[in-house]
Amino acid sequence: MKLTQLSIIYFVAVIFIAHFFVPSEYYWTRNTVSDLSAQGLKYQWIMQAGFIGFGLLLNVGFIQKFIAAQKVFYPDLFIMLYGLAILLSGFFSTEPFIAGVKYSAQESSLHSMFATIAGISFSIGIFYRMVIATSPAERWEHVIFFVLVIGASLLFGLSENNILPIGKGIVQRTLYLVSFIWLFISL
């Protein structure tokens, strides 16, 4: 198993475990994965370790790949930027989902900024692979995942802004699922 694939398994395991350590106000259908590490939570460090560990494992896996091949595969650089942004988002927690908990708006903004950079980098990485694909089948694989990732991202934005009455927790987990499947089969 590649270290990049192990990073996905690690991240999914931490997400699963973190659900056992959140207050009863957390609902997976409406709360995000980032909310598992929200400011003010007693066990926010669990999901923070998930973000940091995922980004670290993913990028070490790519570095190993580059060393073994003795060259850099440029589309992977965008996925490495995605991993770095996820890692950095782990150092900054989102605002609490429980009313009345004091928090740092700046820290929440930094978390959000790194999450946005991650999403953009990931999308560019898929698009780059789609453009340089060497066969029609490979190109279509990347096209399908690119459309799914962009579509899920748009749905998340609509959900987050209460335009679409669907839980953003469901939409975000769908986005993660699609992304992880692409990572697992493409790397």
C-alpha positions in Angstrom: 0.0 0.0 0.0 1.3 3.5 -0.9 1.7 6.1 1.8 -0.7 8.3 -0.1 -3.4 5.7 0.2 -2.5 5.1 3.9 -3.1 8.9 4.5 -6.7 8.5 3.3 -7.3 5.5 5.6 -5.8 7.4 8.5 -7.9 10.5 7.8 -11.2 8.5 7.5 -10.3 6.5 10.7 -9.7 9.8 12.6 -13.0 11.3 11.3 -14.8 8.2 12.5 -13.2 8.2 15.9 -13.7 11.9 16.5 -17.5 11.5 16.2 -17.4 9.6 19.5 -15.9 12.6 21.3 -18.1 15.5 20.3 -21.0 17.0 22.4 -24.6 16.0 21.7 -25.2 19.2 19.8 -23.1 17.8 16.9 -25.1 16.3 14.1 -23.1 14.7 11.3 -25.8 15.6 8.8 -25.6 19.3 9.4 -22.1 19.8 11.0 -18.9 19.6 9.0 -15.8 17.5 9.5 -14.1 20.8 10.5 -16.7 21.2 13.3 -15.1 18.1 14.9 -12.1 20.3 15.7 -14.1 23.4 16.5 -12.7 25.9 18.9 -13.8 25.2 22.5 -14.3 21.5 22.1 -12.6 19.4 24.8 -11.3 16.9 22.2 -10.8 19.2 19.2 -7.2 17.9 19.1 -8.4 14.5 17.7 -9.6 16.0 14.4 -6.7 18.5 14.4 -4.4 15.5 14.5 -6.4 14.1 11.6 -5.9 17.1 9.4 -2.3 17.5 10.2 -1.5 13.8 9.9 -3.4 13.4 6.6 -1.5 16.3 5.1 1.8 15.1 6.3 1.4 11.5 5.2 0.0 12.5 1.8 3.0 14.8 1.1 5.6 12.4 2.4 4.1 9.8 0.1 4.6 12.2 -2.8 8.1 13.0 -1.8 8.9 9.3 -1.7 7.3 8.9 -5.2 9.5 11.7 -6.6 12.7 10.3 -5.0 11.9 6.8 -6.4 11.2 8.1 -9.9 14.0 10.7 -9.7 11.6 13.2 -11.1 8.7 15.4 -10.2 5.3 14.8 -11.7 3.9 18.3 -11.9 0.2 17.5 -11.5 1.1 16.0 -8.1 2.3 19.4 -6.9 -1.3 20.7 -6.8 -2.3 17.6 -4.8 0.7 18.3 -2.5 -0.5 21.9 -2.1 -3.9 20.4 -1.2 -2.2 18.2 1.4 -0.2 21.2 2.8 -3.4 23.3 3.0 -5.2 20.5 4.9 -2.2 20.2 7.2 -2.2 23.9 7.9 -6.0 24.0 8.4 -5.4 21.5 11.3 -3.4 24.2 13.2 -6.4 26.6 13.1 -9.9 25.6 14.3 -13.2 26.7 12.9 -15.7 28.7 15.0 -17.7 26.7 17.6 -21.1 25.3 16.5 -22.3 25.7 20.1 -23.7 29.1 20.9 -22.0 31.2 23.5 -18.5 29.7 23.3 -15.8 32.3 23.0 -13.6 31.9 19.9 -11.0 33.7 17.7 -12.6 34.9 14.5 -9.1 35.2 13.0 -8.3 31.5 13.8 -11.6 30.5 12.2 -10.8 32.6 9.1 -7.4 31.0 8.8 -8.9 27.6 8.9 -11.4 28.6 6.3 -8.8 30.1 4.1 -6.6 26.9 4.1 -9.7 24.8 3.5 -10.5 26.9 0.4 -6.9 26.7 -0.8 -7.1 22.9 -0.4 -10.3 22.7 -2.4 -9.0 24.9 -5.3 -5.7 23.1 -5.4 -7.4 19.7 -5.5 -9.7 20.8 -8.3 -6.7 22.1 -10.3 -4.9 18.9 -9.7 -7.7 16.8 -11.2 -8.1 19.3 -14.1 -4.4 19.1 -14.8 -4.5 15.3 -14.9 -7.5 15.5 -17.2 -5.7 17.8 -19.6 -2.6 15.6 -19.8 -4.3 12.3 -19.8 -2.8 9.9 -22.4 -5.9 7.9 -23.2 -9.6 8.8 -23.7 -10.5 6.4 -20.8 -8.1 8.1 -18.4 -9.4 11.5 -19.5 -13.0 10.5 -19.0 -12.1 9.2 -15.5 -10.7 12.6 -14.5 -13.6 14.5 -16.2 -16.1 12.5 -14.2 -14.3 13.1 -10.9 -13.7 16.8 -11.7 -17.4 17.3 -12.4 -18.4 15.5 -9.2 -15.9 17.5 -7.1 -17.0 20.8 -8.6 -20.7 19.8 -8.3 -20.3 18.7 -4.7 -18.4 21.9 -3.9 -21.2 24.0 -5.4 -23.8 22.1 -3.4 -21.8 22.7 -0.3 -21.8 26.4 -0.9 -25.6 26.4 -1.5 -26.1 24.4 1.6 -23.8 26.5 3.8 -25.6 29.6 2.7 -29.0 28.1 3.4 -30.1 28.3 -0.3 -30.4 24.5 -0.6 -32.2 22.7 2.3 -29.7 19.8 2.6 -27.3 19.3 5.5 -23.9 20.6 4.7 -22.5 17.7 6.7 -23.9 15.3 4.2 -22.7 17.3 1.3 -19.2 17.7 2.7 -18.9 14.0 3.4 -20.0 13.3 -0.1 -17.3 15.6 -1.4 -14.7 13.9 0.8 -15.9 10.5 -0.4 -15.6 11.5 -4.1 -12.2 13.1 -3.5 -10.8 10.1 -1.6 -12.0 7.7 -4.2 -10.2 9.8 -6.9 -7.1 10.0 -4.8 -7.1 6.3 -4.0 -7.4 5.2 -7.6 -5.4 7.9 -9.3 -2.3 8.0 -7.1 
